[in-house]
Amino acid sequence: MNSRKILCSIGIGAIAGIIDVVPMMIQGLDIYSDVSAFVFWLVMGFIISNVSLPIKNWLKGMIVASISAIPIIILVSAKGLINAVPIIAMTLILGSLLGYLTGKYAKN
């Protein structure tokens, strides 16, 4: 794996993290939630770009991000299932976006 692919995939993950965290900051969520979400997308950028599945990149991103978010969704749903809806929505949207963009720009 080359350094360009690593930097590109983490950069794409950082953009997704910013997109996810800005609404959280506006809502006044605590810093731990904000940092956790940002780091999640940084890691997802790297992981999604390195997972090999025989499906479209956007679908791969959606599946990998959704599976990875299950522990977070379980934790948040303890306060009520409705609280997990925004996380599920952002995971589906940003996961597919990450899959598409890393497939296009973070190639070997």
C-alpha positions in Angstrom: 0.0 0.0 0.0 1.4 3.4 -0.9 1.4 6.5 1.2 -0.7 8.4 -1.4 -3.5 5.9 -0.9 -3.3 6.1 2.9 -3.3 9.9 2.9 -6.1 10.2 0.4 -8.3 7.7 2.2 -7.7 9.4 5.6 -8.3 12.8 4.0 -11.6 11.6 2.5 -12.5 10.2 5.9 -11.7 13.6 7.5 -14.1 15.3 5.2 -16.8 12.9 6.1 -16.0 13.4 9.7 -16.4 17.2 9.4 -19.7 16.7 7.6 -20.9 14.5 10.4 -19.5 16.5 13.4 -20.7 20.0 12.3 -24.4 19.3 13.0 -23.4 17.6 16.3 -21.5 20.7 17.4 -24.5 22.9 16.4 -26.7 20.7 18.6 -24.3 21.2 21.5 -23.2 17.5 21.9 -20.3 16.9 24.2 -16.7 16.9 22.9 -16.3 13.2 23.4 -19.2 12.5 21.0 -17.8 14.9 18.5 -14.3 13.5 18.6 -15.6 9.9 18.6 -17.6 10.6 15.4 -14.7 12.3 13.7 -12.2 9.5 14.5 -14.8 6.9 13.4 -14.9 8.5 9.9 -11.1 8.9 9.7 -10.8 5.1 10.4 -13.6 4.3 8.0 -11.8 6.1 5.2 -8.8 3.9 5.7 -10.7 0.6 6.2 -13.2 1.1 3.4 -10.4 1.9 0.9 -8.6 -1.4 1.9 -11.5 -3.8 2.0 -12.0 -5.9 -1.1 -15.5 -6.9 -1.9 -16.8 -7.8 -5.3 -19.5 -5.1 -5.3 -19.8 -1.4 -6.2 -17.6 0.9 -4.1 -20.5 2.9 -2.8 -22.3 -0.2 -1.6 -19.1 -1.6 -0.1 -18.7 1.7 1.9 -22.3 1.6 3.1 -22.0 -2.0 4.2 -18.6 -1.6 6.0 -19.6 1.6 7.7 -22.9 0.2 8.8 -21.4 -3.0 10.3 -18.8 -0.9 12.0 -21.4 1.5 13.5 -23.5 -1.3 15.1 -21.8 -0.9 18.6 -22.3 2.9 18.5 -25.9 2.4 17.4 -26.6 0.0 20.3 -25.0 2.3 22.8 -27.0 5.4 21.6 -30.3 3.4 21.4 -30.1 2.7 25.1 -31.4 6.3 25.5 -34.2 5.6 23.0 -34.3 4.1 19.6 -35.2 7.5 18.0 -31.7 8.7 19.0 -30.1 6.2 16.7 -32.0 7.4 13.6 -29.6 10.3 12.8 -26.6 8.0 13.3 -28.0 5.3 11.0 -28.9 7.9 8.3 -25.4 9.5 8.4 -23.7 6.1 8.4 -25.6 5.1 5.2 -25.1 8.4 3.5 -21.4 9.0 4.5 -20.5 5.3 4.2 -21.7 5.2 0.6 -20.0 8.5 -0.2 -16.7 7.3 1.4 -16.9 4.1 -0.7 -17.5 6.0 -3.9 -14.8 8.6 -3.3 -12.1 6.2 -2.0 -12.8 3.9 -4.9 -12.3 6.8 -7.3 -9.4 8.7 -5.7 -7.6 6.3 -3.2 -6.5 3.7 -5.7 -3.2 1.8 -5.5 
